[in-house]
Amino acid sequence: MAILEICAGSVESAIAARDGGAARIELCAALEIGGVTPSAGLIAEARKVEGIVLNVIIRPRGGDFLYDKYEAACMEHDILTCKQLGVDGVVIGALTADGEIDSELCRRLIAAAEGMSITFHRAFDMCRNPRKALEELIALGCDRVLTSGQATTAEAGIPLIRELAEQAAGRIIIMPGCGVNSKNAAHILQATGAKEIHASARKDVGSKMLFRHTEVSMSAPGSDEYARKETDVNEVKSIVQSIS
């Protein structure tokens, strides 16, 4: 049976992922920009959810993956916080200005995370040479890489994901992710030979607010402040069933 990882942005979503049968969550904040490091409070509360492996993304901001010394220091501190809170693994990624793996920074982050598993996130999909990058991640000691095969979705990226899985030859886990759902998860796994897969499995959830000031927005103009996305336990169950 393949392993399903769910990208979760709240304790509610972590519970839904667990109840749906996922094996692991990647805990993130600000999923609308690809995910950034969640607060210590959210990590601590998610750690209380029993029966599921907890990985946490280490990403100080949205945008590119070129980090300055201040951001690097923040990432190290966040990893140490994760360790103190009993997190199982961290999800990292950093590139140089030339689109290469920032091995120096990654080495620092991996050292800080000693004892936890290491996933290299979809910064991989923005690198210049994925085959070279894969060898560098293996040399660094990463446990897995999350990738869409440098395509808009994992399904579209199947050819490269399959090549990477063959190149990895068991030395690192290749985990397809992006646009994965109950309709295509089994096909992606079968076509790539991957044994793990990553999905968001989210649905829109309405606010319970009775009073609503709809003329004011806290984010982009016209945004719906009274709706959010949470993990859909039924979609998780459907993905698990499809890949079992």
Secondary structure, 3 states (H helix, E strand, C coil): CCEEEEEECCHHHHHHHHHHCCCEEEECECHHHCCECCCHHHHHHHHCCCCCEEEEECCCCCCCCCCCHHHHHHHHHHHHHHHHCCCCEEEECCECCCCCECHHHHHHHHHHCCCCEEEECHHHHHCCCHHHHHHHHHHHCCCEEEECCCCCCCCCCHHHHHHHHHHHCCCCEEEEECCCCCCCHHHHHHHHCCCEEEECCEEEEECCCCCCCCCCCCCCCCCCCCEEEEECHHHHHHHHHHHC
